[in-house]
Amino acid sequence: MASLNIVLSSLLLVITIHFSETYADISHEKRNYDDNYAKVLILGAGASGLEAAKYFHANGMDDFIIIEGADYVGGRVHDVPFAGVNVELGANWAQPGSTGIVAQVKELAMDVHLSDFDSFIIRNASGFDLTEMSEPRWEDLEVAIEKTFVIAQDIMKNHKPDMSQRAALRLGGWVPRTPLDYAIEYYEYNFEWADIPAVTSLQSTASLDYATDVFFIKDQRGFKYILNHIIGFMQEDPYLNHIRLNQTVIYIDHSDDDGVTVTCQDGTVYTGDYALVTFGLGAMQEGLVEFNPPLPKWKIEELSQFIMTSFTKIFLKWPTKFWDDEEWIIHANERRGYYPLFLNLEANGLYPRGTNILVAFLTSDESRRVERQPDAETKAEIEHLLRSIYGPDAVPDAEDILISGWNRNSLHRGAYSNWPVEVSVDCFKKIQARVGRLCFGGEHAHEVYNGYVYGAQLSGEREAKKTTRFIQEQIPRKVSRDCIW
């Protein structure tokens, strides 16, 4: 048996080397003729596309081009300078805590903060401290949450129909009635899923592990340092010119059985034998890219049912710190979802004292409303609210404001995906399924970690493996676009 294993391992090594050398030769030959041709076109330079590139390279296939509409690599992993520090507009936490994303952060020795979700104060719009008053309701909610896990296990074990988080919470005895109730529910649910419990799938969310630590990335190299590490190999071979920035894809022609043609907004055309589509769900749902022929009905239906959430971060720089010392400030307002949560970036272990930055979070309708209005109006709203909480004389004018703006971003049209009740596990397979020579990745295309950077990475690796197999097996010239692969 040992001898057989050695033989098989040697044979696999020979095949891999042959595969690598063959396509390296093709790559250099074709690139000399046409710099816009590659065996595989990776559409999108977010976590999914970059992880796919890493897999291709590690397995000896460097004949790919990454086409990205933005002027940077990372997609919704993006940090910018604000008020003297770098802040994350997109992904900020390495989570879920028990996954490989945490291992990556630790391996790279990144500067992180262990988020303390027990460090909070709850205030109403008049500034009254509701924290102690909230304790019995927190206990009620925790009991209900434990019951939702039991319900979810029963659903999965006995193949019962899914239900919403809201339905499970009701069964667990939790029925919110007051602004305080909705504020603490927001902290536990809306803040994580960026949507209301009434639409979010219980089955898809209850299976995740949230018992472990969650790390807030405060590293001034940015969350993107993980992604830069993933694609470090590209700097070693500039000849291949892998990444093309400022190239917004508007048209994908996959009508030719022999390949795929991609047209960008500036008229640049790329051709490849295969394409890996990693655009965000928002771009797919809003038809920002035209497909010829159109994607099959079965894929469009499932993409349409999935949810692209609205999640807005609002960074405010103040001349002085006037707020509470706790890490989180929860705001209970009669108007549900109205600036319900603030992160104190000067809390113990976060940014240096004197940074004087508060971060407000909005989701759903309030997120969409704020991103439609001028930033100056948002700044005035928050100043007015904080003066009602802390007193008009205690709160100066904010010096600067920065809004993440993923809803209004022309490449993304939303923050991240959320699994709704009406999408089953079987239906989800259609989101992942290839269409002819097109494969589909992205955080929304992972069946467990959709909505997370880690899910994007796993989907990119999965689709790269799939594409590699197609290349090696030389799929038939006539490829079906009407069945699920």
C-alpha positions, 0 to 999 in steps of 0.5 A: 500500500505504501508503494502504491501511495508513492507511485500515485503521489509521483504521478500526481506531481508529474501531472501538476508539473505538466499542467503548469508548464503547458499553460505557462507556455500557452500564457506567454505565447498568447500574451505576446500576441494579445495582452488582453487574453488569458485562460481565465478571466477573474472578474472582481479583485475582492477577497473571492477573486484574489483567493481564486488567483492564489489557488491557481498560482499554487497549482501551477496555473498563472494564465489569468487576468483579474479585472477590477472596476475600482482603483484598488484591490480588496472590494468591500475590504477597504480602508481610508485615512480619516482624522489622522488614522486609517479606518475601515469602510467595509469589513472590520471584524475577523469573524466568525471567530472559530474560522480560518480568518482568525488564523490568518490574522494571528499568523500575520501578527496583525494589530487587533482588539478583542471586542468587548460586547459586554462593555455598553451603556444604554441611553434614551433620546433624553440621555437617561441611563437605561442600562440597569433597567435593561437587565431583566429584558436582556435575560429574557432575550438570552433565554429566547436565543437559547431556545432558537438554537434548539428550534434550529437544530430540530429543523436541520435534524428533521428536515423541517421547513425553515423559519425566520429569526423573528418566528423563533424568537416568538416561540422562545418567548421574546416579543419586543414592545418598547424602544428599550426592547428593540434597542437590545434586540438590534444589538444582538440581531440587526447589527450582525445580519444588517436586517430585521429578524422577520426576514432572516433565515433561522437555519442559516444563522443558527449554525454559526459559532458565535461563542468564540472571541471576535477581533476588531481589526485596528491594524493601520495596514488595514484589513486588506493586509490579509489580501495583500499577503494572499497575492504577494506572489504577483509582485514576483512576476510582473511579466504576467500583468495579472491585475487590471484596475479601473476596468468596470465590466459592463458586458459579458458575452459567453455565447461562443462555445470556445470562450468568453468575451468581456467588455469594459466601460472604457471599451477595453475588451478581454477574452478568455477560455473561462470567466470567474464572476465574483461581483457582489450580489448588489451588482448582480441584482441591479443588472449592472453587467449585461450577459449575452445570452442572459443568465438562465431563469433558474439562476436569476430567480435565486439571485433575486431572492437573496438579500443584499443588505444596507449597512452604513458606518458613519465616522465622526471626528470631534474636537473633544471627547464628551461621550461615555467610556464604555465601548458601545453606546446603545441608543433606545429611541421611539423611532426604531433604528434611528442611530441605535448604536455607536462605537467608542473608538477611544474605549480601552484597547482601541485607538489612541486617546485623543483620536476623538472618533465615534462611529455610528451604525445604521442598517436597513431603511435608515441606512438607505435613507441616510445614504441618499441625503447629503452628508451635511444633513447626516452630520446635523442629525447626529449632532442634534441627537447627541446634544439631546443625550449629553446636553447642548453645551457638552457637544461641539460641532463635529470637525469631520464626517465620513460615510461608508456609502456602500449602497450608493457605490456604483460597483457594489450597491450594498454592504453584504448578503443576508440569507432570507427564509425563502431560499432553501439549501437546495435553491442556494446551489443554483447561486453557486452553479456555473453557466457554461464557461462562467463560474460564480463566486463572492461572499453571497455564494458560500452556503455557510459563511455568506456575508463574511470575508471568509465566505468570499475566500472559500467561494473563490477557492471553490470556484478556482478548483472547479475551473481548474478541473474543467481546464484539465478535463477539457469540457465539451465544446458544446456547453449547456447553459440551461442545467445546473452544474 
